Amino acid sequence: MSRQFDDVMLGSIELFCLCAELQGFTAAAAAAGLTPPAVSRSVSRLEERLGVKLFTRTTRQVRLTDSGRAYFQQCRQALNQLVEAEREVTGRQAVPSGTLRISLPTSYGHCRVLPLLAQFHARHPDVKVEVQLSNHNVDFAADGFDLAVRGREPPDSGLVARRLEDAPLVVVAAPAYLKRRGVPKSIDDLAGHDCIQFLLPRTGLPVPWLFRLGGEEVEIATRGSFTCSEDILGGVTLARHGAGVLQTYRFIVEDDLQRGVLKEVLPKFAGASRPFSLIYPGNRHMPLRVRVFIDFLVDRLKAPSSAGRPAAAIPPRRG
């Protein structure tokens, strides 16, 4: 195998990543113990090799170009893997360390995962955790994430999905709304109520409501005057203030139900649930910090079955 990079070019890649992270040549030079002109020459050598501009330079600012941003994401991932390989070989990975990047759905992040992170950090103080709260699917290679939690089957069969839990659903409304509009006694009664809708990020369509009838889960289309997108907690806020009836995860509204802020309706049709799983690439070296986080989260959320499985093997659940 012939050499693709000499020591100078590898150093240029490291300095390029440092410039991208610190958003400037001067800051990168200070961090690396070099002069700004030396850093600038190093990046220029890299741009000449690639034949593309990596940064847009002005007198006040240095910004990544689109090509530079894509190159940085790949280079940062490659450099992190080199660091992990060195640590593993030298035995330093006996202690988890480094930065863990994870993408979480807004509701599940706020209510289930974020409350556990302080405990995880107490166990593994050398691990820094970066959290993105988003309901959109992530590109692991391009976006630089180690893990994501999602409530639906990922489209990429090259991903592994490890089940965390099946989250029970519940239908709720504020006491004031129920006094004003009446309490629905059957699923058919929902047609006469304002049913708060949550729109799927991928399709923009309302999520069907899920009920258990005769031992089977059935999806019901509902209608209402209010819709929310991106953050399901917006629908909870609407329900708390009497805007309508809402189906949501029980873990989101458990405290509201206990305090009487919200009331459960249609309890005899309850029992439906939706799964949440940890998603990660199946063909990538997994650093110790990622492995211990997966084990920690699965253990704390106590899924009935936590064995890793190909994403395509998880039965698709609509809505």
C-alpha positions in Angstrom: 0.0 0.0 0.0 1.5 3.3 -1.0 1.3 6.4 1.2 -1.5 8.8 0.6 -0.5 11.4 3.1 2.9 12.6 4.3 3.4 14.0 7.8 3.0 17.6 6.5 -0.3 16.9 4.9 -1.6 15.1 8.0 -0.6 18.1 10.0 -2.4 20.4 7.6 -5.6 18.3 8.1 -5.3 18.7 11.8 -4.8 22.4 11.6 -7.7 22.7 9.1 -10.0 21.0 11.7 -8.7 23.2 14.4 -9.5 26.3 12.3 -13.0 25.0 11.6 -13.6 24.2 15.3 -12.3 27.6 16.6 -13.6 29.6 13.6 -10.4 31.4 12.9 -6.8 31.1 11.9 -5.6 33.3 14.8 -7.4 31.2 17.5 -6.1 28.0 15.8 -2.6 29.3 15.7 -2.7 30.2 19.4 -4.0 26.7 20.3 -1.4 25.0 18.2 1.5 27.2 19.3 2.1 28.5 15.7 1.8 31.9 14.0 -1.3 32.8 12.0 0.6 33.0 8.7 1.9 29.4 9.3 -1.6 28.1 9.8 -2.8 30.0 6.7 0.0 28.5 4.6 -0.9 25.0 5.9 -4.6 25.4 5.0 -3.6 26.8 1.6 -1.5 23.7 0.9 -4.5 21.6 1.7 -6.8 23.6 -0.6 -4.2 23.3 -3.4 -4.1 19.6 -3.0 -7.9 19.3 -3.0 -8.5 21.9 -5.7 -11.3 23.5 -3.7 -11.7 26.4 -1.3 -12.3 25.3 2.2 -12.8 28.7 3.8 -14.2 32.0 2.8 -11.8 34.6 4.2 -12.7 38.2 5.0 -10.9 40.8 7.1 -13.2 40.0 10.0 -14.2 36.4 9.6 -13.2 33.0 8.4 -16.1 30.7 7.4 -16.3 27.2 6.0 -17.5 26.8 2.5 -20.0 24.1 1.7 -17.1 21.9 0.5 -15.1 22.8 3.6 -18.0 21.9 5.9 -18.4 18.5 4.3 -14.6 17.9 4.3 -14.4 18.9 8.0 -17.1 16.5 9.1 -15.3 13.6 7.4 -11.9 14.6 8.7 -13.0 15.2 12.2 -14.6 11.7 12.3 -11.4 10.2 10.8 -9.1 11.9 13.3 -11.4 10.9 16.2 -11.1 7.3 15.1 -7.3 7.5 15.0 -7.3 8.9 18.5 -9.6 6.1 19.7 -7.5 3.4 17.9 -4.3 4.8 19.7 -6.1 4.8 23.0 -7.3 1.2 22.6 -3.9 -0.1 21.6 -2.2 1.7 24.5 -4.8 0.6 27.0 -5.9 4.1 27.8 -9.5 3.3 26.7 -9.9 1.4 30.0 -11.5 4.7 31.0 -14.2 6.1 28.7 -13.3 9.6 27.5 -13.9 12.0 24.7 -17.0 13.6 23.3 -20.3 11.7 22.8 -22.7 13.3 20.3 -26.3 12.2 20.4 -29.5 13.3 18.7 -32.7 13.0 20.7 -36.4 13.7 19.9 -37.6 16.7 21.9 -40.1 15.0 24.1 -38.1 11.8 24.8 -35.0 13.9 25.4 -36.6 16.2 27.9 -38.5 13.6 29.8 -36.5 10.4 29.6 -32.8 10.9 28.6 -31.7 14.4 29.8 -32.7 13.6 33.4 -30.2 10.7 33.4 -27.2 12.5 31.9 -25.9 13.9 35.3 -25.8 10.3 36.6 -24.0 9.1 33.5 -21.4 11.9 33.9 -20.9 11.1 37.6 -20.0 7.5 36.5 -17.8 8.6 33.5 -16.5 12.2 34.2 -14.1 12.1 31.3 -16.9 11.9 28.8 -18.4 15.1 27.4 -21.9 14.8 26.1 -23.2 17.0 23.3 -27.0 16.7 22.8 -29.1 17.8 19.8 -32.8 18.0 20.4 -34.5 17.4 17.1 -37.3 15.2 15.6 -35.5 14.9 12.3 -33.4 12.0 11.1 -29.7 12.6 11.2 -27.0 11.6 8.7 -24.4 9.9 11.0 -21.5 10.4 8.6 -22.3 14.0 7.5 -23.6 15.3 10.9 -21.0 13.6 13.1 -23.3 11.9 15.5 -22.5 8.8 17.5 -26.0 7.8 18.4 -29.6 8.9 17.9 -32.9 8.0 19.6 -35.8 7.7 17.4 -39.4 6.4 17.7 -39.7 5.0 14.2 -37.9 2.4 12.1 -34.9 4.1 10.4 -34.9 3.9 6.6 -31.3 2.9 6.4 -30.9 -0.9 6.9 -27.1 -0.3 7.5 -28.1 1.1 10.9 -28.5 -0.9 14.1 -31.5 -0.2 16.3 -31.4 -1.2 20.0 -34.8 -1.1 21.7 -35.0 1.1 24.7 -38.7 0.8 25.6 -42.3 0.6 24.4 -43.7 3.9 25.6 -47.5 3.7 26.5 -49.8 6.3 25.0 -52.6 8.1 26.8 -55.4 10.5 25.8 -55.8 13.5 28.0 -57.6 16.8 28.3 -57.9 19.6 30.8 -60.8 19.5 33.3 -62.0 22.9 32.0 -62.2 21.5 28.4 -64.1 18.4 29.5 -66.5 20.5 31.5 -67.1 22.7 28.5 -67.3 20.0 25.8 -68.1 16.8 27.7 -66.1 13.7 28.3 -65.8 11.4 25.2 -67.0 7.9 26.1 -66.0 6.1 22.9 -63.5 6.5 20.1 -66.4 7.6 17.8 -67.1 10.5 20.2 -63.7 12.0 19.2 -65.3 13.2 16.0 -67.2 15.8 18.0 -64.1 17.1 19.8 -61.1 19.3 19.1 -58.2 16.7 18.8 -54.8 18.4 18.9 -52.7 17.2 16.1 -48.9 16.6 15.9 -47.4 16.8 12.4 -44.8 14.3 11.4 -41.5 16.1 10.4 -40.9 13.9 7.5 -44.3 14.1 5.8 -46.1 17.1 7.4 -49.1 14.8 8.0 -50.9 14.4 11.3 -49.9 11.4 13.4 -52.8 9.0 13.6 -54.0 8.1 17.1 -53.4 4.6 18.3 -55.9 2.6 20.4 -56.2 -1.0 21.5 -59.4 -2.7 20.4 -60.2 -6.4 20.9 -56.5 -7.1 21.6 -55.2 -5.3 18.5 -53.8 -1.9 18.0 -55.7 0.3 15.5 -55.0 3.7 14.1 -57.6 6.4 14.1 -57.5 9.6 12.1 -58.7 12.6 14.2 -59.4 16.3 13.5 -59.1 19.5 15.4 -58.5 23.2 15.4 -54.9 23.1 16.5 -51.8 21.5 15.0 -48.2 21.4 16.3 -45.0 20.5 14.5 -41.4 19.9 15.6 -42.1 19.8 19.4 -44.8 17.6 20.8 -44.6 19.5 24.1 -46.4 22.3 22.3 -49.5 20.1 22.1 -49.2 19.3 25.8 -49.2 23.0 26.6 -52.3 23.5 24.4 -54.1 20.6 26.2 -53.2 22.0 29.6 -54.9 25.3 28.7 -58.1 23.7 27.5 -57.5 23.8 23.7 -58.6 20.2 23.2 -58.0 16.5 23.6 -54.5 15.1 23.0 -52.9 11.7 22.6 -49.4 11.7 23.8 -46.9 9.6 25.7 -47.8 8.9 29.3 -44.3 9.7 30.5 -44.8 13.3 29.3 -48.0 13.9 31.2 -47.6 11.6 34.2 -47.1 14.5 36.6 -50.0 16.5 35.1 -52.3 13.5 35.6 -51.2 13.1 39.2 -51.8 16.8 40.0 -55.1 16.9 38.2 -53.9 19.4 35.6 -55.0 16.9 32.9 -57.5 14.1 33.1 -57.2 10.8 31.2 -60.1 10.0 28.9 -61.0 6.8 27.0 -59.0 4.6 29.5 -60.8 1.4 28.4 -59.2 1.8 25.0 -55.7 2.4 26.4 -52.8 0.0 26.2 -51.3 1.0 22.8 -47.6 2.1 22.7 -44.9 3.2 20.4 -41.2 2.0 20.5 -38.1 4.1 21.1 -34.7 2.8 20.0 -31.1 3.8 20.0 -29.9 4.1 16.5 -26.2 3.8 15.4 -24.1 2.7 12.4 -23.4 -1.0 12.3 -20.2 -0.8 10.4 -18.2 1.7 12.5 -15.6 1.2 15.2 -17.4 1.9 18.4 -15.4 3.9 21.0 -15.7 2.8 24.6 -17.6 6.0 25.6 -20.4 5.0 23.1 -20.5 1.4 24.3 -20.8 2.4 28.0 -23.5 5.0 27.2 -25.6 2.4 25.3 -25.4 0.0 28.2 -26.2 2.7 30.7 -29.2 3.9 28.9 -30.7 0.5 28.1 -30.2 -0.5 31.7 -31.8 2.7 33.1 -34.8 2.6 30.8 -35.2 -1.2 31.3 -36.5 -2.3 27.9 -38.0 -5.8 27.9 -35.5 -6.8 25.2 -32.3 -4.8 24.7 -30.5 -7.0 22.2 -29.0 -5.1 19.3 -30.7 -5.9 16.0 -30.6 -4.7 12.4 -32.9 -1.7 12.0 -34.8 -3.4 9.3 -35.7 -6.2 11.7 -37.8 -3.9 13.9 -41.5 -4.1 12.7 -42.5 -0.8 11.2 -45.0 1.2 13.2 -47.0 3.9 11.5 -47.5 7.2 13.2 
